[in-house]
Every structure is written in structure tokens, then in C-alpha cells.
Amino acid sequence: MDRLVLRSHIALLIAMLLWGSSFIALKVAVTELAPMVVVFIRMAIGATAFLVMWPWLRHGINYQAGDWKLLMGMALFEPCLYFMFEAQALQYTSAGQAGMVTSMLPLMVAVTAFFFLGERSSLRQWIGFFIAVSGVIWMTVTGEDSAQAPNAALGNFLEFLAMCMAVGYTLLVKHLISRYSAFVLTALQSFVGTLFFLPLALLSDWPAHISISTLGILLYLGLVVTLGAYGLYNYSMSYVKATTAAGYSNLLPVFSLIFSMLLLGERLVMSQWIAIAIVSIGVGLSQERKPKVSKKMPPAVTG
């Protein structure tokens, strides 16, 4: 496997680990702050960090006429609409169940990438996708009721709508990554997200004070997850297919359940551990054996 492709797969794995932890962090944060306040502060922290880093990022831009429409569409899909749905979803469902819903993303991306990007998935990849989804469904039906999910059906539906936004985001990033560095795209997301969520945050209820623990969670979401996870994911899109990158999202329910168990006290039964193993096998099968790297796609600027 090409070294750059290998780095991309490692970047995707780390991104999924960070995103898996973000479900728990966001779930805890919205218990103290209004969802739109949490997302606004998260975006503002990320945008501030990118302003500091801008001298190293501004060279990764190759603007072409009409790109502003694609760039705004990308930012509208994610973080704007994506976080609107996800932040609301975590008020009604558990972090573990929200993570499970993300299993739909690879199949949704595979279908849309077929029509819009002309990407083809092998039979082995499709089998891997379905095995991974089957494992996630198993985790879902064998899970126990939780007080953290007062209206799981509504919450899971909102998370599904968030996944629809993620599909549009993934396809646009794949189209734009050949002209813009991964971190430039991530910075744009933070700037647009801050402006988008500012009025929504101002219309929300603000607490008299924010606890130190919640402040730490916000810093983690704004710096580590926003910069780290999105930056790594966008970087990987330079070297792997959109469907390959989306295939890694099947690991999100695994990581979110493990973090929920370790940090929120949720418990897994033996059948769920078996389901986690099945998901891992499915993700492995869904990856290409010999990924092809387009020579037209330059390596992304990493700061």
C-alpha cells in the first residue's frame, strides 16, 4: 500500500476515534448548556484557533470561478445543518444510539458517489458495508433501555437527518480537495459555523456560569475534535475514495459505545461485543485492496 494512502487510513481511524468521543462530550455538554450555545462556542473556539494558524494555511487555496457556491454548500451541510440536527438529537437519544445511526453513512455515500462522482464499489466492498451495518443493527436491538434516551425514536431520526447532511458534505469535500488544502476547508467550516450559530445561540438560554468541566469539554470539542477530526478526515480525502473514507464511519458506533461504557456508565452485553467484532470485520472488507491515488490531487497542507 502506498505510504500516503496508509497515512490516510491511519488519519481516518484517528478521526473516527475523536468523533466517537465527541458524541459523549456533546451529550454531557447539552445537559448544562442549550444545544445551539454548545455548538456556537465549539465553532468559535475552532475559528479562533484557525485565525492564529492562518499564515500557514492561506497558501493552500486554488480558487476557481464559481467555487464559492460549492464552498458555501459544503459549510451549510456541515457544520451548519449537521450540528443543528445532531445537537438536538442528543437531547432525545443516548450517545451510543446516536453513534449507531451513523452506520447508514457509508451506504448512503456509496449510492450518491455512484451517481455524482462516478465511483464504483466492488462486490467485496458492498458485502463489507452490509456486514458492518448488520453488526450495528445487532448492537441496536440488543441494547438495553437507558434513561439517557427519553425519546430514542425522535433522537435517532434527527441523527439520520444529520447523516443526510454528512453525505452532501462528503461529496463536496471530495470535489474541492484537489484545489483546497484539508485545513483550509476545515477553517472555512469553523468561520461559517460561528456566524451561522451566533444568532441561534443569542436566542437560546445562557446559564449564569459555565462549570470548569463543561468548559474543558467545549475546548476539547472546539480544538481537538473540530481541528483534529475534520482536518484528518479532509486530509484523507486527498488520497482515498469518498466511499472508502465513509466506510470508516462504521467504527463510530463501536467507539461511541465503548466511550459511553467507560465515561457514562453504559454497559454492553456479550452479544454487543460480538457485534462490535462483526462491524470491525465489515469495515475491513469495505476498504479497497489497491487504492488508486490521483496524481492530480496534491498533498494537503498540514500546518
Secondary structure as a PSIPRED ss2 file (coil, helix, strand):
# PSIPRED VFORMAT (PSIPRED V4.0)

   1 M C   1.000  0.000  0.000
   2 D C   1.000  0.000  0.000
   3 R H   0.000  1.000  0.000
   4 L H   0.000  1.000  0.000
   5 V H   0.000  1.000  0.000
   6 L H   0.000  1.000  0.000
   7 R H   0.000  1.000  0.000
   8 S H   0.000  1.000  0.000
   9 H H   0.000  1.000  0.000
  10 I H   0.000  1.000  0.000
  11 A H   0.000  1.000  0.000
  12 L H   0.000  1.000  0.000
  13 L H   0.000  1.000  0.000
  14 I H   0.000  1.000  0.000
  15 A H   0.000  1.000  0.000
  16 M H   0.000  1.000  0.000
  17 L H   0.000  1.000  0.000
  18 L H   0.000  1.000  0.000
  19 W H   0.000  1.000  0.000
  20 G H   0.000  1.000  0.000
  21 S H   0.000  1.000  0.000
  22 S H   0.000  1.000  0.000
  23 F H   0.000  1.000  0.000
  24 I H   0.000  1.000  0.000
  25 A H   0.000  1.000  0.000
  26 L H   0.000  1.000  0.000
  27 K H   0.000  1.000  0.000
  28 V H   0.000  1.000  0.000
  29 A H   0.000  1.000  0.000
  30 V C   1.000  0.000  0.000
  31 T C   1.000  0.000  0.000
  32 E C   1.000  0.000  0.000
  33 L C   1.000  0.000  0.000
  34 A C   1.000  0.000  0.000
  35 P H   0.000  1.000  0.000
  36 M H   0.000  1.000  0.000
  37 V H   0.000  1.000  0.000
  38 V H   0.000  1.000  0.000
  39 V H   0.000  1.000  0.000
  40 F H   0.000  1.000  0.000
  41 I H   0.000  1.000  0.000
  42 R H   0.000  1.000  0.000
  43 M H   0.000  1.000  0.000
  44 A H   0.000  1.000  0.000
  45 I H   0.000  1.000  0.000
  46 G H   0.000  1.000  0.000
  47 A H   0.000  1.000  0.000
  48 T H   0.000  1.000  0.000
  49 A H   0.000  1.000  0.000
  50 F H   0.000  1.000  0.000
  51 L H   0.000  1.000  0.000
  52 V H   0.000  1.000  0.000
  53 M H   0.000  1.000  0.000
  54 W H   0.000  1.000  0.000
  55 P H   0.000  1.000  0.000
  56 W H   0.000  1.000  0.000
  57 L H   0.000  1.000  0.000
  58 R C   1.000  0.000  0.000
  59 H C   1.000  0.000  0.000
  60 G C   1.000  0.000  0.000
  61 I E   0.000  0.000  1.000
  62 N C   1.000  0.000  0.000
  63 Y C   1.000  0.000  0.000
  64 Q C   1.000  0.000  0.000
  65 A C   1.000  0.000  0.000
  66 G C   1.000  0.000  0.000
  67 D H   0.000  1.000  0.000
  68 W H   0.000  1.000  0.000
  69 K H   0.000  1.000  0.000
  70 L H   0.000  1.000  0.000
  71 L H   0.000  1.000  0.000
  72 M H   0.000  1.000  0.000
  73 G H   0.000  1.000  0.000
  74 M H   0.000  1.000  0.000
  75 A H   0.000  1.000  0.000
  76 L H   0.000  1.000  0.000
  77 F H   0.000  1.000  0.000
  78 E H   0.000  1.000  0.000
  79 P H   0.000  1.000  0.000
  80 C H   0.000  1.000  0.000
  81 L H   0.000  1.000  0.000
  82 Y H   0.000  1.000  0.000
  83 F H   0.000  1.000  0.000
  84 M H   0.000  1.000  0.000
  85 F H   0.000  1.000  0.000
  86 E H   0.000  1.000  0.000
  87 A H   0.000  1.000  0.000
  88 Q H   0.000  1.000  0.000
  89 A H   0.000  1.000  0.000
  90 L C   1.000  0.000  0.000
  91 Q C   1.000  0.000  0.000
  92 Y C   1.000  0.000  0.000
  93 T C   1.000  0.000  0.000
  94 S C   1.000  0.000  0.000
  95 A H   0.000  1.000  0.000
  96 G H   0.000  1.000  0.000
  97 Q H   0.000  1.000  0.000
  98 A H   0.000  1.000  0.000
  99 G H   0.000  1.000  0.000
 100 M H   0.000  1.000  0.000
 101 V H   0.000  1.000  0.000
 102 T C   1.000  0.000  0.000
 103 S C   1.000  0.000  0.000
 104 M H   0.000  1.000  0.000
 105 L H   0.000  1.000  0.000
 106 P H   0.000  1.000  0.000
 107 L H   0.000  1.000  0.000
 108 M H   0.000  1.000  0.000
 109 V H   0.000  1.000  0.000
 110 A H   0.000  1.000  0.000
 111 V H   0.000  1.000  0.000
 112 T H   0.000  1.000  0.000
 113 A H   0.000  1.000  0.000
 114 F H   0.000  1.000  0.000
 115 F H   0.000  1.000  0.000
 116 F H   0.000  1.000  0.000
 117 L C   1.000  0.000  0.000
 118 G C   1.000  0.000  0.000
 119 E C   1.000  0.000  0.000
 120 R C   1.000  0.000  0.000
 121 S C   1.000  0.000  0.000
 122 S C   1.000  0.000  0.000
 123 L H   0.000  1.000  0.000
 124 R H   0.000  1.000  0.000
 125 Q H   0.000  1.000  0.000
 126 W H   0.000  1.000  0.000
 127 I H   0.000  1.000  0.000
 128 G H   0.000  1.000  0.000
 129 F H   0.000  1.000  0.000
 130 F H   0.000  1.000  0.000
 131 I H   0.000  1.000  0.000
 132 A H   0.000  1.000  0.000
 133 V H   0.000  1.000  0.000
 134 S H   0.000  1.000  0.000
 135 G H   0.000  1.000  0.000
 136 V H   0.000  1.000  0.000
 137 I H   0.000  1.000  0.000
 138 W H   0.000  1.000  0.000
 139 M H   0.000  1.000  0.000
 140 T H   0.000  1.000  0.000
 141 V H   0.000  1.000  0.000
 142 T C   1.000  0.000  0.000
 143 G C   1.000  0.000  0.000
 144 E C   1.000  0.000  0.000
 145 D C   1.000  0.000  0.000
 146 S C   1.000  0.000  0.000
 147 A C   1.000  0.000  0.000
 148 Q C   1.000  0.000  0.000
 149 A C   1.000  0.000  0.000
 150 P C   1.000  0.000  0.000
 151 N C   1.000  0.000  0.000
 152 A H   0.000  1.000  0.000
 153 A H   0.000  1.000  0.000
 154 L H   0.000  1.000  0.000
 155 G H   0.000  1.000  0.000
 156 N H   0.000  1.000  0.000
 157 F H   0.000  1.000  0.000
 158 L H   0.000  1.000  0.000
 159 E H   0.000  1.000  0.000
 160 F H   0.000  1.000  0.000
 161 L H   0.000  1.000  0.000
 162 A H   0.000  1.000  0.000
 163 M H   0.000  1.000  0.000
 164 C H   0.000  1.000  0.000
 165 M H   0.000  1.000  0.000
 166 A H   0.000  1.000  0.000
 167 V H   0.000  1.000  0.000
 168 G H   0.000  1.000  0.000
 169 Y H   0.000  1.000  0.000
 170 T H   0.000  1.000  0.000
 171 L H   0.000  1.000  0.000
 172 L H   0.000  1.000  0.000
 173 V H   0.000  1.000  0.000
 174 K H   0.000  1.000  0.000
 175 H H   0.000  1.000  0.000
 176 L H   0.000  1.000  0.000
 177 I C   1.000  0.000  0.000
 178 S C   1.000  0.000  0.000
 179 R C   1.000  0.000  0.000
 180 Y E   0.000  0.000  1.000
 181 S C   1.000  0.000  0.000
 182 A H   0.000  1.000  0.000
 183 F H   0.000  1.000  0.000
 184 V H   0.000  1.000  0.000
 185 L H   0.000  1.000  0.000
 186 T H   0.000  1.000  0.000
 187 A H   0.000  1.000  0.000
 188 L H   0.000  1.000  0.000
 189 Q H   0.000  1.000  0.000
 190 S H   0.000  1.000  0.000
 191 F H   0.000  1.000  0.000
 192 V H   0.000  1.000  0.000
 193 G H   0.000  1.000  0.000
 194 T H   0.000  1.000  0.000
 195 L H   0.000  1.000  0.000
 196 F H   0.000  1.000  0.000
 197 F H   0.000  1.000  0.000
 198 L H   0.000  1.000  0.000
 199 P H   0.000  1.000  0.000
 200 L H   0.000  1.000  0.000
 201 A H   0.000  1.000  0.000
 202 L H   0.000  1.000  0.000
 203 L C   1.000  0.000  0.000
 204 S C   1.000  0.000  0.000
 205 D C   1.000  0.000  0.000
 206 W C   1.000  0.000  0.000
 207 P C   1.000  0.000  0.000
 208 A C   1.000  0.000  0.000
 209 H C   1.000  0.000  0.000
 210 I C   1.000  0.000  0.000
 211 S C   1.000  0.000  0.000
 212 I H   0.000  1.000  0.000
 213 S H   0.000  1.000  0.000
 214 T H   0.000  1.000  0.000
 215 L H   0.000  1.000  0.000
 216 G H   0.000  1.000  0.000
 217 I H   0.000  1.000  0.000
 218 L H   0.000  1.000  0.000
 219 L H   0.000  1.000  0.000
 220 Y H   0.000  1.000  0.000
 221 L H   0.000  1.000  0.000
 222 G H   0.000  1.000  0.000
 223 L H   0.000  1.000  0.000
 224 V H   0.000  1.000  0.000
 225 V H   0.000  1.000  0.000
 226 T H   0.000  1.000  0.000
 227 L H   0.000  1.000  0.000
 228 G H   0.000  1.000  0.000
 229 A H   0.000  1.000  0.000
 230 Y H   0.000  1.000  0.000
 231 G H   0.000  1.000  0.000
 232 L H   0.000  1.000  0.000
 233 Y H   0.000  1.000  0.000
 234 N H   0.000  1.000  0.000
 235 Y H   0.000  1.000  0.000
 236 S H   0.000  1.000  0.000
 237 M C   1.000  0.000  0.000
 238 S C   1.000  0.000  0.000
 239 Y C   1.000  0.000  0.000
 240 V C   1.000  0.000  0.000
 241 K C   1.000  0.000  0.000
 242 A H   0.000  1.000  0.000
 243 T H   0.000  1.000  0.000
 244 T H   0.000  1.000  0.000
 245 A H   0.000  1.000  0.000
 246 A H   0.000  1.000  0.000
 247 G H   0.000  1.000  0.000
 248 Y H   0.000  1.000  0.000
 249 S H   0.000  1.000  0.000
 250 N H   0.000  1.000  0.000
 251 L H   0.000  1.000  0.000
 252 L H   0.000  1.000  0.000
 253 P H   0.000  1.000  0.000
 254 V H   0.000  1.000  0.000
 255 F H   0.000  1.000  0.000
 256 S H   0.000  1.000  0.000
 257 L H   0.000  1.000  0.000
 258 I H   0.000  1.000  0.000
 259 F H   0.000  1.000  0.000
 260 S H   0.000  1.000  0.000
 261 M H   0.000  1.000  0.000
 262 L H   0.000  1.000  0.000
 263 L H   0.000  1.000  0.000
 264 L H   0.000  1.000  0.000
 265 G C   1.000  0.000  0.000
 266 E C   1.000  0.000  0.000
 267 R C   1.000  0.000  0.000
 268 L C   1.000  0.000  0.000
 269 V C   1.000  0.000  0.000
 270 M H   0.000  1.000  0.000
 271 S H   0.000  1.000  0.000
 272 Q H   0.000  1.000  0.000
 273 W H   0.000  1.000  0.000
 274 I H   0.000  1.000  0.000
 275 A H   0.000  1.000  0.000
 276 I H   0.000  1.000  0.000
 277 A H   0.000  1.000  0.000
 278 I H   0.000  1.000  0.000
 279 V H   0.000  1.000  0.000
 280 S H   0.000  1.000  0.000
 281 I H   0.000  1.000  0.000
 282 G H   0.000  1.000  0.000
 283 V H   0.000  1.000  0.000
 284 G H   0.000  1.000  0.000
 285 L H   0.000  1.000  0.000
 286 S C   1.000  0.000  0.000
 287 Q C   1.000  0.000  0.000
 288 E C   1.000  0.000  0.000
 289 R C   1.000  0.000  0.000
 290 K C   1.000  0.000  0.000
 291 P C   1.000  0.000  0.000
 292 K C   1.000  0.000  0.000
 293 V C   1.000  0.000  0.000
 294 S C   1.000  0.000  0.000
 295 K C   1.000  0.000  0.000
 296 K C   1.000  0.000  0.000
 297 M C   1.000  0.000  0.000
 298 P C   1.000  0.000  0.000
 299 P C   1.000  0.000  0.000
 300 A C   1.000  0.000  0.000
 301 V C   1.000  0.000  0.000
 302 T C   1.000  0.000  0.000
 303 G C   1.000  0.000  0.000
